[in-house]
Each structure stands twice: as C-alpha cells, then as structure tokens.
C-alpha cells in the first residue's frame, strides 16, 4: 500500500521516463517501416517456395507487431490509470486511489518487461533456445537438484506462456537426473534465458541423509540459441561421429525398446549433442544436428572474447566458488544472484519459476556495462 499521494506521482514520473526510453530505443517509425517491408514480402508470389524462410519472416513480423501493440496498449492503459488517479484525488476517494495504485503496479511490471525486450536487441536474442542442465558435485544430492532446476525452468516457461519440450534426459542413479536438454520456444527465449548460464548452488537439509544434515549441491546450466535459417553455420558430415543407442528414462514403450536415440560428436571441437525424444532415429538426428549448430554458433562468438576452453575441454568446475546463484533453504531461506547481489527471500517462489527479477536485473546490468 502507498504511503501518500506523492508516492503515486513519483511512480507515475518513473513510469513516464521508462516509456519515453522504450519509445526512443524502439524507434516507432522505423518499426512500422520494418513491419510494412516484411508484409510486402509475404505478398510475393514465390513467398512459400522456401517454407523455412517464409516461417522466419512471419515470425519476425509477428514479433515486431507484438512490440508495437504492447506499447500502444500500455500507453492507453497508463493514460486511463492516470485519469482515474486524478479523479480519485479530486474527489478524495481513498478506495479509488488504492485501485489506481494497484493498476500502476501491474502496468509497471508490463513496462519493465517491454523495456527488457528493447534491451534484447542482439542478432540472436529473439531466437528460441536450448537449455541444458548437468548435475555436478554432490552425487545423488546434485542429481536431485538438477531435477529441481528442470522443474523450475519448465514452470518459468509456463508462466511466460512459452512452449517447452524435453529433447534428451539421463536419469540419475538413485534419484533425480544426471542431465537433460530442453527446447524452449517463445519471443526472446534466448535473450532472457542467457542470463541463466553458469553454476547453480543449493543448500538444504538433505532428504537423503538419515541424520538430517545440511548438504550443498551443484548443477550447471548452459543456454544456447536455437537458430533459424537466417543464421548460417556450416557442419561437414565427415566431421561428425554418429552414435545410436536405446533411450533411457521416460518416453514410452517405443523409446525404450528401439535404438532411436542419437548422439552426435563434432570431432574438431569435441562438442556433443544428443536427442532421444523424437519418434524416429532420423528425427532425433535432425534435432541433435540443430542443437550442435547452436553450440557451434555460440562457440564461434565466444572465440573472439575468450579461449575456446570455456566451452570445450577445460570446463569450469561445477562446485564451490564457481556458482552464479545460490538457493539456500536451511538454516535460513534466501536466493542470491552473485553477479548482481539481488536477494529474494521467497526461495520456494523462485523454485516455482518466479525468475524474472533475477533475469531482468542481470540483463539491465549487462546493458549498462556495454
């Protein structure tokens, strides 16, 4: 609840500034022109000759229209709320003022989300993504933690109304999972989730320890873009080693009884991808190839900034001192991002997929540093 009317107007001033900043970054006239040009392409007689390219153009046009519509809707709602507050103040209607304040808070969340999308202006930020989780130090504890992370990201996808699909999963020896790869599809999926790259640490009273002692577990998260046909990555067939095997874990009778799972190894780099979720060996290979393409693209980008060993060979240890975020459930409750120092006391909410504050804070900090 607000303290006084000045707090309401301070909030309005800050939201006004954010909307102006968004409009400056989005360049509304340029955005309308981009939409117009893309719509002209869809009207061409040969538009559907290349289905993948056509789908890419439609997706891009949809993203641009969505940005524009979101901004226009926010502008209208913001104006309506300001009028409501002004009338409530004039009539000294405290209930209406309270309603106006609540509407401002909801609108501010939407403004911050749109602000984040304008920050995500990189070439591949609007792509879908592949999120891989690997259990680290901690044995069965770490495998259980890896499964908790899998659930956390799947819940985040539900909250965002993103589509998610588990492409590969290796069950843990006693509980949890050793690893998994999730395909996540939605506007700016990669741009948002790239903030999750790194080691995640859990501190809790172990459910596997008969003495109820506190344990620390680790798991790593690697996020790569799921590239569409506008990004070209060349892969030579002779550079690939293809292994087929019988899938393990969930997937039904077909998955468990046929050697349909495929693992690809890129010999020059040592990068490995695997897929077991599709119905046929051919489909699994195509998906694994798509995953490999994403990893190679990201590797190429990182080569200009750091040594290749960060993705291949000498990987950062998944243990103490290397974590980007800690989730403490005992002796107190706190989730802390060590890059931004953002702390959230509602750890259960975070584990239920409420990650936006962590994601936005990290991306805003990155934008300010560049």
C-alpha positions, 0 to 999 in steps of 0.5 A: 500500500502507498504511503501518500499521494506523492508516492503515486506521482513519483511512480507515475514520473518513473513510469513516464521516463521508462516509456519515453526510453522504450519509445526512443530505443524502439524507434516507432517509425522505423518499426512500422517501416520494418513491419510494412517491408516484411508484409510486402514480402509475404505478398510475393508470389514465390513467398512459400517456395522456401517454407523455412524462410517464409516461417522466419519472416512471419515470425519476425513480423509477428514479433515486431507487431507484438512490440508495437501493440504492447506499447500502444496498449500500455500507453492507453492503459497508463493514460486511463490509470492516470485519469482515474488517479486524478479523479480519485484525488479530486474527489478524495476517494481513498478506495479509488486511489488504492485501485489506481495504485494497484493498476500502476503496479501491474502496468509497471511490471508490463513496462519493465518487461517491454523495456527488457525486450528493447534491451534484447536487441542482439542478432540472436536474442529473439531466437528460441533456445536450448537449455541444458542442465548437468548435475555436478558435485554432490552425487545423488544430492546434485542429481536431485537438484538438477531435477529441481532446476528442470522443474523450475525452468519448465514452470518459468516457461509456463508462466511466460506462456512459452512452449517447452519440450524435453529433447534428451534426459539421463536419469540419475542413479538413485534419484533425480537426473544426471542431465537433460536438454530442453527446447524452449520456444517463445519471443526472446527465449534466448535473450532472457534465458542467457542470463541463466548460464553458469553454476547453480548452488543449493543448500538444504537439509538433505532428504537423503541423509538419515541424520538430517544434515545440511548438504550443498549441491551443484548443477550447471546450466548452459543456454544456447540459441536455437537458430533459424535459417537466417543464421548460417553455420556450416557442419561437414558430415565427415566431421561428425561421429554418429552414435545410436543407442536405446533411450533411457528414462521416460518416453514410452514403450517405443523409446525404450525398446528401439535404438532411436536415440542419437548422439552426435560428436563434432570431432574438431571441437569435441562438442556433443549433442544428443536427442532421444525424444523424437519418434524416429532415429532420423528425427532425433538426428535432425534435432541433435544436428540443430542443437550442435549448430547452436553450440557451434554458433555460440562457440564461434562468438565466444572465440573472439572474447575468450579461449575456446576452453570455456566451452570445450575441454577445460570446463569450469568446475561445477562446485564451490566458488564457481556458482552464479546463484545460490538457493539456500533453504536451511538454516535460513531461506534466501536466493542470491544472484552473485553477479548482481547481489539481488536477494529474494527471500521467497526461495520456494517462489523462485523454485516455482519459476518466479525468475524474472527479477533475477533475469531482468536485473542481470540483463539491465546490468549487462546493458549498462556495462556495454 
